[in-house]
Amino acid sequence: MKWAEARLPVATEVAEAVAAAFLEAGSAGTATLPGDAVGQVAVVGYFPVDDGLDARLVDLRRRLRHLRAAGIAVPTSSGLSLRPLADEAWATAWRAYFRPQRVGERILVVPGWEQPEPRAGDVVVRIDPGQAFGTGSHPTTRLCLAALENHLRAGDRVLDWGTGSGILAIAATLLGAREVLAVDVDPIAVEAARANVQANDVADRVVVVHGDLVAVPTAGGPFDLAVANIVAEVIAGGAAQLAERVRPDGRLITGGVVAAPRKLSGLVEGALAGAGFVPLEVTREEEWVTTVYRSRRSRDAAG
Ligand SMILES: C[S@@+](CC[C@H](N)C(=O)[O-])C[C@H]1O[C@@H](n2cnc3c(N)ncnc32)[C@H](O)[C@@H]1O
């Protein structure tokens, strides 16, 4: 497999959002490198060179336009450059920028290839994301981890919709979940999540399934807690299906939603309100919003 490095110089404060756009467009990993001027960095992403490369770059440009339309100061894609890489160089290139990091009070996310130095009481989540999203370096993942730490109760049955690297499913288990069902539509994510579940020694409590919410049974016990760190449109579209899977009085944590444009966050709030979810808590980092909801569906409706 040949690889290409895409590079876009941006202002430091928008680097996270741009890196997320690279990943969502199919980049196998990203890194943020020092820029040419104060307040500037270069976001780089690594793309496989195959028949799908052009489509991924079109998708990347569309996502950058979308961020600009949302009021995030992303430069036009005319600044985007592409260069071929020596085989496999990307694999080590982006790994150099994935460092252990603390989230919330006691979660420590550690690259799978590093030796952690935990403090007493730490929950250590070891992640090798491969080509999947979820190293804990993106605000949406961090916000969802912190929300899990605060809202998960020991013994909960948890649904992780859009598991990516499996980071939230693994953290939920280590925080005390009885069992976790993790789903993702991307087969590469499913593979990465399964490998991470094994590496964290939680395969007895986490099942990773390839598919959408329809792959998740409604019968046999709705979930005490669901977490969905996916883009706004997908969460809004799945609101009714989520409601069927979260037990009355259960909780839902949503991530991946940008505060602006208001139209999009309003779409999620409206769809979830219609499905019986009441917001309990909102946390923000940069432009990203995570909301914890409570399901107020009646037991009869949950039937
Ligand atoms: C932003 S990543 C989140 C990964 C990880 N949960 C985290 O918090 O870092 C979103 C994931 O959702 C998956 N996804 C997108 N739409 C989906 C859908 N309709 N059903 C299941 N997974 C979906 C993507 O493949 C991707 O792995």
The ligand as a MOL file (V3000), in Angstrom:
LIG
                    3D

  0  0  0     0  0            999 V3000
M  V30 BEGIN CTAB
M  V30 COUNTS 27 29 0 0 0
M  V30 BEGIN ATOM
M  V30 1 C -16.2970 10.2930 15.9880 0
M  V30 2 S -16.0300 8.5600 15.9010 0 CHG=1
M  V30 3 C -16.1320 8.1430 17.6320 0
M  V30 4 C -15.2110 7.0380 18.0420 0
M  V30 5 C -15.1480 6.7830 19.5450 0
M  V30 6 N -16.4380 6.3400 20.0600 0
M  V30 7 C -14.6950 8.0300 20.2930 0
M  V30 8 O -15.5030 8.5560 21.0790 0
M  V30 9 O -13.5690 8.4830 20.1090 0 CHG=-1
M  V30 10 C -17.5970 8.0260 15.2540 0
M  V30 11 C -17.6770 6.5600 14.8660 0
M  V30 12 O -19.0260 6.2950 14.5130 0
M  V30 13 C -19.0860 5.4130 13.4260 0
M  V30 14 N -20.3940 5.5920 12.7970 0
M  V30 15 C -20.8250 6.6030 11.9970 0
M  V30 16 N -22.1290 6.4200 11.6660 0
M  V30 17 C -22.5260 5.2770 12.2940 0
M  V30 18 C -23.7690 4.5630 12.3620 0
M  V30 19 N -24.8530 4.9960 11.7140 0
M  V30 20 N -23.8200 3.4190 13.1080 0
M  V30 21 C -22.7190 2.9550 13.7470 0
M  V30 22 N -21.5260 3.5890 13.7060 0
M  V30 23 C -21.4220 4.7380 13.0080 0
M  V30 24 C -17.8830 5.8080 12.5800 0
M  V30 25 O -17.4730 4.7350 11.7440 0
M  V30 26 C -16.8360 6.1690 13.6520 0
M  V30 27 O -16.0320 5.0590 13.9670 0
M  V30 END ATOM
M  V30 BEGIN BOND
M  V30 1 1 1 2
M  V30 2 1 2 3
M  V30 3 1 2 10
M  V30 4 1 3 4
M  V30 5 1 4 5
M  V30 6 1 5 6
M  V30 7 1 5 7
M  V30 8 2 7 8
M  V30 9 1 7 9
M  V30 10 1 10 11
M  V30 11 1 11 12
M  V30 12 1 11 26
M  V30 13 1 12 13
M  V30 14 1 13 14
M  V30 15 1 13 24
M  V30 16 1 14 15
M  V30 17 1 14 23
M  V30 18 2 15 16
M  V30 19 1 16 17
M  V30 20 1 17 18
M  V30 21 2 17 23
M  V30 22 1 18 19
M  V30 23 2 18 20
M  V30 24 1 20 21
M  V30 25 2 21 22
M  V30 26 1 22 23
M  V30 27 1 24 25
M  V30 28 1 24 26
M  V30 29 1 26 27
M  V30 END BOND
M  V30 END CTAB
M  END
